Amino acid sequence: MSRFDQPQHADFQRLNSSLGFDRRLWPYDLAQSRAHVRMLADRGIITDEDRDALLAGLDAVERELSEGRFRFGEDDEDIHMAIERRVTEISGSVGGRLHTARSRNDQVVTDMAMYARERAREAQAAISALMRALLARAEEHADWPMPGYTHLQRAQPVSLGHHLLAYFWMFARDRDRFAYAERESSRLPLGAGALAGVNFDTDRGQVARELGFREVAPNSIDAVSGRDFVLDYLAAAATNATHLSRLGAELVLWSSAEFGFCELPDEWSSGSSIMPQKKNPDAAELLRAKAPRVVGHLAAMHGVLHALPLAYSKDLQEDKEHLFDVVDTLELTLAAATGMIASVRFQRERLREAAGDELIAATDVADLLVRLGVPFREAHGAVSGLVRAALARGAKLSELTAAELEAHSPTLAEHREELQAVLAQGTWIESKRSEGGTALARVREQLRAARTTLDRGASADAGT
């Protein structure tokens, strides 16, 4: 019997149904239901016979779902109702006991927490794989010079290994964010009921232990209405996708004829429908394009929760599509980034040539003046004048005449041999000796620290 006299409108049924996208939750719903049934029997809420019949029904449903034989009904509103309906068909009237001491409110959010926890764990593993690829390439290219950029203008020379390690540390922080998201999805909502708890002496701790939750949610209202763990995953994903977009953008630039710093592997590139010579960096471009999509889902989920009264409202059904699409998008883009980094071919001579532009040694010249006793701001102005003079007649800094040096910096004119030594290519990178700098000794320190960080993360993954 229903309290409604009229059937639901067909358009409302389509609006209300989540079965089209929440089917992926079936493994979690089955695991949760098994733990719930066992707890009910252990507490004497249902009989052992009922438990065995329900577990047998759940096993049968699992076989049907895993083998693609499960038949969904027109009235199946979501995967949870579909499973309960089928268990009842298989087990008989005892199937009606499956929902004892729980509500769809706590049931659904528990499935979502289990899903988010697993995907956060998988994200950490995928990021570790990308970090491993970056570390390997950084070790290979630890002493390859290249220009570093600010404002997309050549700024100071760095090593390619140093540049790649910048991404390693970005992704290390991303991995930590997903570790936090995993921890935050480890509070069991089940047992909260619709919002106030249930009328049975359940053992939520038993269910938590079986399902791998580290604790139970302490407040029943918060348990069914909270989606912080979804926000935590989406926030970690948004930052990670943004970092992937920056990596993708540089791969696009570097693989262009204008830069010529690298060639992307064929398996991560596309051709043109009309121009036979083209090799397009489509995978790298999609790393850029997918990032705002992920960020948009985070913003939309904040919009779902914004000003939403406690406890449960149907608005919360919107958590699924936002989370599911981000999971699919992020896991695919992480795999693509890892594949590209592992097999991209860097062009050493082109990188060296670009890094050999003497103008990017201007800061080193200014620092020479500082070592010679000139205040830095005065040194900066003097070297700026030398740069203007060199550009005006198409000369290198090392080709400036004694008169030109004297006009802008008598100190440099007096110490011309020291100036020429500073301008000798190869000294610019090694002069950056400060901690975290691009000198080879410092890069090797970074590589050792990166290896330790990667191994520590691998150990944490293994212990999860």
C-alpha positions as CSV (number, residue, x, y, z in Angstrom):
1,M,0.0,0.0,0.0
2,S,1.1,3.6,-0.7
3,R,-0.1,6.9,0.8
4,F,-0.5,8.2,-2.8
5,D,-3.7,7.8,-4.8
6,Q,-2.1,8.8,-8.1
7,P,0.9,7.2,-9.8
8,Q,4.0,9.2,-10.4
9,H,4.2,11.2,-13.6
10,A,6.5,9.6,-16.2
11,D,8.7,12.7,-16.4
12,F,9.0,12.8,-12.6
13,Q,10.1,9.2,-12.6
14,R,12.8,10.0,-15.1
15,L,13.9,13.0,-13.0
16,N,13.8,11.1,-9.8
17,S,15.6,7.9,-11.0
18,S,19.3,7.5,-10.4
19,L,19.6,4.0,-11.8
20,G,21.1,5.2,-15.0
21,F,24.3,6.3,-13.2
22,D,24.4,4.7,-9.8
23,R,24.6,1.2,-11.1
24,R,28.4,1.3,-10.5
25,L,27.7,1.2,-6.7
26,W,26.4,-2.4,-6.8
27,P,29.6,-4.0,-5.4
28,Y,29.6,-1.6,-2.4
29,D,25.9,-2.1,-1.8
30,L,26.3,-5.9,-1.7
31,A,29.2,-5.7,0.6
32,Q,27.4,-3.3,2.9
33,S,24.2,-5.5,2.9
34,R,26.2,-8.6,3.8
35,A,27.9,-6.8,6.7
36,H,24.5,-5.4,7.8
37,V,22.8,-8.8,7.7
38,R,25.5,-10.5,9.6
39,M,25.3,-7.8,12.3
40,L,21.5,-8.1,12.5
41,A,21.8,-11.8,13.2
42,D,24.6,-11.4,15.7
43,R,22.5,-8.9,17.6
44,G,19.5,-11.2,17.5
45,I,17.5,-8.8,15.4
46,I,16.9,-11.5,12.7
47,T,17.4,-15.2,12.9
48,D,20.4,-17.2,11.7
49,E,18.0,-18.8,9.1
50,D,17.0,-15.4,7.8
51,R,20.7,-14.3,7.7
52,D,21.6,-17.4,5.6
53,A,18.7,-16.9,3.2
54,L,19.5,-13.2,2.7
55,L,23.2,-13.9,2.2
56,A,22.4,-16.6,-0.4
57,G,20.1,-14.1,-2.2
58,L,22.9,-11.5,-2.2
59,D,25.3,-14.0,-3.6
60,A,22.9,-14.9,-6.4
61,V,22.4,-11.2,-7.2
62,E,26.2,-10.7,-7.3
63,R,26.6,-13.5,-9.8
64,E,23.8,-12.0,-12.0
65,L,25.4,-8.5,-11.8
66,S,28.9,-9.6,-12.4
67,E,27.9,-11.8,-15.4
68,G,25.6,-9.1,-16.9
69,R,22.5,-11.2,-16.4
70,F,20.7,-8.9,-13.9
71,R,17.4,-7.6,-15.2
72,F,16.4,-4.2,-14.1
73,G,12.8,-3.4,-13.7
74,E,10.8,-0.4,-14.8
75,D,10.1,0.5,-11.2
76,D,13.7,0.2,-10.0
77,E,14.4,3.7,-8.9
78,D,18.0,3.1,-8.0
79,I,20.5,0.3,-7.7
80,H,19.7,-0.2,-4.0
81,M,16.0,-0.8,-4.6
82,A,16.8,-3.0,-7.6
83,I,19.1,-5.2,-5.5
84,E,16.5,-5.5,-2.6
85,R,13.7,-6.2,-5.1
86,R,15.8,-9.0,-6.7
87,V,16.9,-10.5,-3.3
88,T,13.2,-10.7,-2.4
89,E,12.3,-12.4,-5.7
90,I,15.1,-15.0,-5.0
91,S,14.7,-15.5,-1.3
92,G,11.0,-15.0,-0.9
93,S,9.4,-12.9,1.9
94,V,12.5,-13.0,4.0
95,G,13.9,-10.5,1.5
96,G,11.7,-7.9,3.3
97,R,14.0,-8.2,6.3
98,L,17.1,-6.9,4.4
99,H,16.2,-3.3,5.1
100,T,15.6,-3.8,8.8
101,A,17.4,-1.1,10.9
102,R,18.5,1.0,8.0
103,S,17.2,3.6,5.7
104,R,18.1,4.4,2.1
105,N,19.5,7.6,3.5
106,D,22.2,5.9,5.4
107,Q,22.5,3.1,3.0
108,V,23.2,5.3,0.0
109,V,25.7,7.5,1.7
110,T,27.6,4.5,3.0
111,D,27.9,3.1,-0.5
112,M,29.2,6.5,-1.6
113,A,31.7,6.7,1.2
114,M,33.0,3.2,0.3
115,Y,33.3,4.2,-3.4
116,A,35.0,7.5,-2.6
117,R,37.4,5.8,-0.3
118,E,38.4,3.3,-2.9
119,R,38.8,5.8,-5.7
120,A,40.9,8.1,-3.4
121,R,43.1,5.1,-2.8
122,E,43.3,4.4,-6.5
123,A,44.1,8.1,-7.2
124,Q,47.1,7.9,-4.9
125,A,48.4,4.8,-6.7
126,A,47.9,6.5,-10.1
127,I,49.7,9.7,-8.9
128,S,52.5,7.5,-7.6
129,A,52.9,6.0,-11.0
130,L,53.1,9.5,-12.6
131,M,55.6,10.6,-9.9
132,R,57.7,7.5,-10.7
133,A,57.7,8.4,-14.4
134,L,58.7,12.0,-13.7
135,L,61.5,10.9,-11.3
136,A,62.9,8.5,-13.9
137,R,63.0,11.2,-16.6
138,A,64.4,13.7,-14.1
139,E,67.2,11.3,-13.3
140,E,67.9,10.8,-17.0
141,H,68.1,14.5,-17.7
142,A,69.5,15.8,-14.4
143,D,72.2,17.9,-16.2
144,W,70.5,18.8,-19.5
145,P,70.4,22.6,-19.7
146,M,67.2,24.4,-20.8
147,P,65.8,27.9,-20.4
148,G,63.5,28.5,-17.5
149,Y,60.6,30.9,-18.1
150,T,58.7,33.6,-16.4
151,H,55.8,35.3,-18.3
152,L,56.6,32.7,-21.0
153,Q,59.8,34.7,-21.6
154,R,63.3,33.2,-21.3
155,A,64.3,34.0,-17.8
156,Q,67.2,31.9,-16.3
157,P,68.7,28.6,-17.3
158,V,67.8,25.5,-15.4
159,S,68.3,21.8,-15.9
160,L,65.5,19.7,-17.5
161,G,65.7,17.4,-14.5
162,H,65.1,20.3,-12.1
163,H,62.1,21.4,-14.2
164,L,60.6,17.9,-14.2
165,L,61.0,17.7,-10.5
166,A,58.8,20.7,-10.0
167,Y,56.0,18.6,-11.3
168,F,57.0,15.7,-9.1
169,W,56.6,17.8,-6.0
170,M,53.2,19.2,-7.2
171,F,51.9,15.7,-7.6
172,A,53.4,14.6,-4.3
173,R,51.2,17.2,-2.6
174,D,48.2,16.0,-4.7
175,R,48.8,12.5,-3.4
176,D,48.7,13.8,0.1
177,R,45.4,15.5,-0.6
178,F,43.9,12.2,-1.8
179,A,45.2,10.5,1.3
180,Y,43.3,13.0,3.3
181,A,40.2,12.4,1.2
182,E,40.5,8.7,1.9
183,R,40.7,9.2,5.6
184,E,37.7,11.5,5.6
185,S,35.6,8.9,3.8
186,S,36.3,6.4,6.5
187,R,33.5,7.2,9.0
188,L,30.6,4.8,8.7
189,P,27.2,6.4,8.2
190,L,25.3,3.2,8.3
191,G,23.2,2.9,11.4
192,A,22.1,6.5,11.3
193,G,18.7,5.5,9.8
194,A,16.8,8.2,8.1
195,L,18.3,10.9,10.3
196,A,17.6,10.0,14.0
197,G,19.1,6.6,14.5
198,V,17.2,3.3,14.5
199,N,14.9,1.5,16.9
200,F,17.2,-1.5,17.3
201,D,20.2,-2.3,19.4
202,T,22.6,-2.5,16.4
203,D,26.4,-2.7,16.5
204,R,27.7,-0.1,14.1
205,G,31.3,-0.9,15.2
206,Q,31.0,-4.4,13.9
207,V,29.8,-3.2,10.5
208,A,32.6,-0.6,10.4
209,R,35.2,-3.2,11.1
210,E,33.9,-5.6,8.4
211,L,33.7,-2.8,5.8
212,G,37.1,-1.3,6.7
213,F,35.9,2.0,8.2
214,R,38.1,3.4,10.9
215,E,35.2,4.7,13.0
216,V,31.5,5.4,13.0
217,A,30.0,8.7,12.2
218,P,29.2,10.2,15.7
219,N,26.0,12.1,14.8
220,S,23.1,10.5,12.9
221,I,22.0,13.8,11.3
222,D,25.4,14.7,10.1
223,A,25.9,11.1,8.9
224,V,23.0,11.1,6.4
225,S,23.3,14.8,5.3
226,G,27.1,15.2,5.1
227,R,28.9,15.0,1.8
228,D,32.2,16.5,3.0
229,F,34.1,13.4,1.8
230,V,32.7,14.0,-1.7
231,L,33.9,17.6,-1.6
232,D,37.3,16.4,-0.3
233,Y,37.7,14.1,-3.2
234,L,36.6,16.7,-5.7
235,A,38.8,19.3,-4.2
236,A,41.9,17.0,-4.4
237,A,40.9,16.1,-8.0
238,A,40.4,19.8,-9.0
239,T,43.9,20.7,-7.8
240,N,45.4,17.6,-9.4
241,A,43.6,18.3,-12.7
242,T,44.9,21.8,-12.6
243,H,48.5,20.5,-12.2
244,L,47.9,18.1,-15.0
245,S,46.7,21.0,-17.2
246,R,49.9,22.9,-16.6
247,L,52.0,19.8,-17.6
248,G,49.8,19.4,-20.6
249,A,50.2,23.0,-21.6
250,E,54.0,22.8,-21.5
251,L,54.1,19.6,-23.5
252,V,51.9,21.3,-26.2
253,L,54.3,24.3,-26.3
254,W,57.5,22.2,-26.1
255,S,56.4,19.9,-28.9
256,S,55.7,22.8,-31.3
257,A,58.1,23.6,-34.1
258,E,58.7,27.0,-32.5
259,F,60.1,25.4,-29.3
260,G,61.2,22.0,-30.6
261,F,62.1,20.9,-27.1
262,C,60.5,17.4,-27.3
263,E,58.6,15.0,-29.5
264,L,55.5,13.3,-28.1
265,P,55.2,9.6,-28.7
266,D,53.0,8.5,-31.6
267,E,50.7,6.6,-29.3
268,W,49.7,9.8,-27.6
269,S,49.4,12.0,-30.7
270,S,46.9,12.4,-33.6
271,G,47.2,13.3,-37.2
272,S,45.2,15.8,-39.3
273,S,42.3,15.0,-41.5
274,I,43.7,17.2,-44.2
275,M,47.3,18.0,-43.5
276,P,49.5,14.9,-43.8
277,Q,52.5,16.5,-42.1
278,K,50.7,17.2,-38.8
279,K,51.4,15.5,-35.5
280,N,49.0,17.0,-33.0
281,P,49.5,16.8,-29.2
282,D,45.8,16.0,-28.6
283,A,46.4,14.0,-25.4
284,A,48.3,16.9,-23.9
285,E,45.7,19.4,-25.0
286,L,43.0,17.3,-23.4
287,L,44.9,17.5,-20.1
288,R,44.4,21.2,-20.3
289,A,40.7,21.0,-21.4
290,K,39.6,18.4,-18.7
291,A,40.8,20.5,-15.8
292,P,37.9,23.1,-15.8
293,R,35.5,20.2,-16.2
294,V,36.7,18.8,-12.9
295,V,36.8,22.2,-11.2
296,G,33.2,22.8,-12.4
297,H,32.0,19.6,-10.7
298,L,33.6,20.8,-7.5
299,A,31.8,24.2,-7.8
300,A,28.5,22.5,-8.7
301,M,28.8,20.2,-5.6
302,H,29.3,23.2,-3.4
303,G,26.2,24.6,-5.0
304,V,24.2,21.4,-4.1
305,L,25.2,21.7,-0.5
306,H,25.0,25.5,-0.2
307,A,22.2,26.5,2.2
308,L,20.8,23.0,2.2
309,P,18.8,22.4,5.4
310,L,19.5,19.3,7.5
311,A,19.1,16.4,7.2
312,Y,18.4,14.6,4.0
313,S,17.0,16.2,0.8
314,K,16.8,14.8,-2.7
315,D,19.3,17.4,-3.7
316,L,22.0,15.0,-2.3
317,Q,21.3,12.6,-5.2
318,E,23.3,15.0,-7.3
319,D,26.5,14.0,-5.5
320,K,26.8,10.9,-7.7
321,E,27.1,12.3,-11.2
322,H,29.6,14.9,-10.0
323,L,31.8,12.4,-8.3
324,F,31.5,9.7,-10.9
325,D,32.4,11.9,-13.8
326,V,35.4,13.4,-12.0
327,V,36.6,9.9,-11.1
328,D,36.4,8.8,-14.7
329,T,38.0,12.0,-16.0
330,L,40.8,12.1,-13.5
331,E,41.8,8.4,-13.7
332,L,42.0,8.7,-17.5
333,T,44.0,11.9,-17.6
334,L,46.4,10.6,-15.0
335,A,47.0,7.5,-17.1
336,A,47.5,9.7,-20.2
337,A,50.0,12.0,-18.4
338,T,52.0,9.0,-17.1
339,G,52.1,7.5,-20.6
340,M,53.3,10.7,-22.2
341,I,56.0,11.4,-19.6
342,A,57.3,7.9,-19.7
343,S,57.9,8.0,-23.5
344,V,58.3,11.6,-24.5
345,R,61.6,12.2,-26.4
346,F,63.5,15.4,-25.4
347,Q,65.7,17.2,-27.9
348,R,69.0,17.9,-26.1
349,E,70.6,20.1,-28.7
350,R,67.5,22.3,-29.1
351,L,67.3,22.7,-25.3
352,R,71.0,23.5,-25.0
353,E,70.8,26.0,-27.8
354,A,67.8,27.8,-26.2
355,A,69.6,27.7,-22.8
356,G,72.7,29.2,-24.4
357,D,71.1,32.6,-25.0
358,E,73.4,34.9,-23.1
359,L,70.6,37.3,-22.2
360,I,69.3,34.8,-19.7
361,A,72.6,35.2,-17.9
362,A,71.8,38.8,-17.1
363,T,70.9,38.1,-13.5
364,D,74.3,36.3,-13.1
365,V,76.0,39.4,-14.4
366,A,74.1,41.6,-11.9
367,D,75.1,39.2,-9.1
368,L,78.7,39.5,-10.2
369,L,78.4,43.3,-9.7
370,V,77.0,42.7,-6.2
371,R,80.0,40.5,-5.4
372,L,82.1,43.3,-6.6
373,G,80.5,45.7,-4.1
374,V,77.7,47.3,-6.2
375,P,74.3,47.5,-4.6
376,F,71.8,45.2,-6.3
377,R,69.4,47.8,-7.6
378,E,72.3,49.8,-9.1
379,A,73.6,46.6,-10.6
380,H,70.2,45.7,-12.0
381,G,70.0,49.1,-13.8
382,A,73.5,48.8,-15.2
383,V,72.9,45.4,-16.6
384,S,69.6,46.5,-18.1
385,G,71.5,49.2,-20.0
386,L,73.9,46.5,-21.3
387,V,71.0,44.4,-22.5
388,R,69.6,47.4,-24.3
389,A,72.9,48.1,-25.9
390,A,73.4,44.4,-27.0
391,L,69.8,44.2,-28.5
392,A,70.3,47.5,-30.3
393,R,73.1,46.2,-32.4
394,G,72.2,42.5,-32.4
395,A,75.2,41.5,-30.3
396,K,75.7,39.1,-27.4
397,L,76.6,40.4,-24.0
398,S,80.1,38.9,-24.4
399,E,80.5,40.9,-27.6
400,L,80.0,44.3,-26.1
401,T,83.0,46.6,-26.5
402,A,85.0,48.1,-23.6
403,A,83.4,51.5,-24.4
404,E,79.9,50.1,-24.1
405,L,80.8,48.4,-20.8
406,E,82.3,51.6,-19.5
407,A,79.2,53.6,-20.5
408,H,76.9,51.4,-18.4
409,S,79.2,49.9,-15.8
410,P,82.8,51.0,-15.2
411,T,83.0,48.2,-12.7
412,L,82.4,45.5,-15.3
413,A,84.7,47.3,-17.7
414,E,87.4,47.0,-15.1
415,H,86.6,43.3,-14.4
416,R,86.0,42.2,-18.0
417,E,87.7,38.8,-17.6
418,E,85.4,38.0,-14.7
419,L,82.5,39.0,-16.8
420,Q,83.5,36.7,-19.6
421,A,83.9,33.9,-17.1
422,V,80.3,34.5,-15.9
423,L,79.0,34.6,-19.5
424,A,80.7,31.2,-20.4
425,Q,77.8,28.8,-20.9
426,G,77.6,26.1,-18.3
427,T,78.4,28.3,-15.3
428,W,74.9,29.8,-15.1
429,I,73.2,26.6,-13.9
430,E,76.0,25.6,-11.5
431,S,76.0,29.0,-9.8
432,K,72.5,28.4,-8.4
433,R,73.8,26.5,-5.4
434,S,71.1,27.5,-2.9
435,E,69.0,24.7,-1.4
436,G,66.4,23.7,-3.9
437,G,68.3,25.3,-6.7
438,T,69.2,24.0,-10.1
439,A,72.9,23.3,-9.6
440,L,73.6,19.6,-10.3
441,A,74.6,18.9,-6.7
442,R,71.3,20.4,-5.5
443,V,69.3,18.5,-8.1
444,R,70.9,15.3,-7.0
445,E,69.8,16.1,-3.4
446,Q,66.3,16.6,-4.8
447,L,66.4,13.3,-6.6
448,R,67.3,11.5,-3.4
449,A,64.5,13.3,-1.5
450,A,62.1,12.5,-4.3
451,R,63.0,8.8,-4.2
452,T,62.4,8.8,-0.4
453,T,59.1,10.5,-0.9
454,L,58.0,8.1,-3.6
455,D,59.1,5.0,-1.6
456,R,57.3,6.3,1.5
457,G,54.1,6.7,-0.5
458,A,54.4,3.2,-1.9
459,S,54.8,1.9,1.6
460,A,51.7,3.8,2.8
461,D,49.7,2.4,-0.2
462,A,50.8,-1.1,0.7
463,G,49.7,-0.7,4.3
464,T,46.3,0.7,3.5
